[in-house]
Amino acid sequence: ATGHSLRHTWNRKFSERMDAMDEQVSEERQEQVRSYLMGWRAGSGTAATYNKRFIQQKGFEAALALQKANGTRLPEDLKNDD
């Protein structure tokens, strides 16, 4: 494992933990805590870089859930053969 992949893994797990908390933590506070724990300068934007993949995944999951709830189906020619 590379340092880069370890940072992405740590940040994904941190994001999952923040989402699972009973008391919601603001995005700004999460970024402050993330930056502190990772040793990044506050406000540097580095935390956002490592959180981007998690945000994209959550968006993808939400879009799929909406499609399923609305009964939206892919055309046959776009479906995976899996």
C-alpha positions in Angstrom: 0.0 0.0 0.0 1.2 3.5 -0.8 1.0 6.5 1.4 -1.6 7.9 -1.1 -3.9 4.9 -0.8 -3.5 4.9 3.0 -4.6 8.5 3.2 -7.6 7.8 0.9 -8.6 4.8 3.0 -8.2 6.7 6.3 -10.2 9.6 5.0 -13.0 7.4 3.7 -13.3 5.7 7.1 -13.2 9.0 8.8 -16.1 10.2 6.6 -18.1 7.1 7.2 -17.6 7.5 11.0 -18.7 11.2 10.8 -21.8 10.2 8.9 -22.7 7.5 11.4 -22.5 9.7 14.4 -25.8 10.4 16.3 -25.0 14.1 16.6 -24.2 15.5 13.1 -21.0 17.4 12.7 -20.9 20.3 10.2 -18.9 20.0 7.0 -16.7 22.9 8.1 -16.0 21.2 11.5 -15.3 17.9 9.8 -12.7 19.6 7.5 -11.1 21.3 10.5 -10.8 18.0 12.5 -9.7 16.1 9.4 -6.9 18.6 8.7 -5.8 18.6 12.3 -5.6 14.8 12.5 -3.8 14.5 9.2 -1.4 17.2 10.0 -2.5 19.6 7.2 -2.6 23.3 7.5 -6.2 24.5 8.3 -7.9 26.0 5.2 -5.3 24.5 2.8 -8.0 22.6 0.9 -6.2 19.3 1.2 -9.0 17.8 3.3 -11.4 18.5 0.4 -9.1 16.7 -2.0 -9.2 13.5 0.0 -12.9 13.7 0.7 -13.9 14.1 -2.9 -14.0 10.4 -3.7 -16.3 9.8 -0.7 -18.6 12.6 -1.7 -18.8 11.2 -5.3 -19.6 7.7 -4.0 -22.4 9.1 -1.7 -23.8 11.0 -4.7 -23.8 7.9 -6.9 -25.5 5.9 -4.2 -28.2 8.5 -3.7 -28.8 8.7 -7.5 -29.2 4.9 -7.6 -31.6 4.9 -4.7 -33.7 7.6 -6.4 -33.7 5.6 -9.6 -34.9 2.5 -7.8 -37.5 4.4 -5.9 -38.9 5.9 -9.1 -38.7 2.6 -10.9 -36.3 3.9 -13.5 -34.6 1.2 -15.5 -31.7 1.3 -17.9 -32.3 0.6 -21.5 -31.3 -3.0 -22.4 -28.3 -1.8 -24.5 -26.8 0.1 -21.5 -27.1 -2.8 -19.0 -24.0 -4.7 -17.8 -23.9 -8.3 -18.7 -22.8 -9.3 -15.2 
